[in-house]
Amino acid sequence: MTGMKTYAQAIAPANRTFAMMKHPIYKIRSVAVVGPYTLRVGFDNATEQTIDFRLVLAGELYRPLLELELFNRVKIDPEVHTLVWPNGADFDPAMLHDWPENAAALAERAREWEAHPANA
């Protein structure tokens, strides 16, 4: 039976890929508007992030949030425990939790959304 893989050997690459795709799941427990386009977000692991969203409010979904009255209507979705706005915009809680590591990449994406609109 040389050359034949065991079941564990055959699925190992898939398991490794799946394991790499996993990320911690956080729930948002609190949100407060602390300035224009800036929120203090509290998480279920007793941490907080103060996030200025200005650099990512672009594209079809997020640009409407530049209307401050709409931005300030942020709520916590009671089912999925993330921030949501009346226009359907939302953000992954893990992205918000790790905002310092994610902000630059998301701002770059926002610039791409503006350069290449979906309806163009």
Steps between C-alpha positions, in 0.01 A plus 500: 500500500783737437396828352155490658412771750313448819181698549679733745780564250252565219300759693796663679550771234130587507501512879810719499336739253180509705697564819677792333166652398363500853512817703375583846134585528421810701168646600448871531347585836497881488533792262517873565542791264801691636561742212421559135523160328666360812366219717614334819425131455498253792548127448403188691861442608497826700707694244414822320602676181446865417461506124498795260316367193561799269765331283276202422170674426512449125329295237135425449438351846712718729501843326143579619635488856681827428161652579569546870136461603495155334839403643383587851204259466734204551357210700613159618326218316353282778548176304851529360638758748657730246451865411227570246357811340154562352638482143626142555866584558680288758850397601640165613552514879842331466610775261385763747660321793836501320452843343861620542619204291217528242446874450765561234387208283135601527585862415683372190192302400285810549727690258452216249120516545511870415733449203290213359134546596279191475253673269761632257 
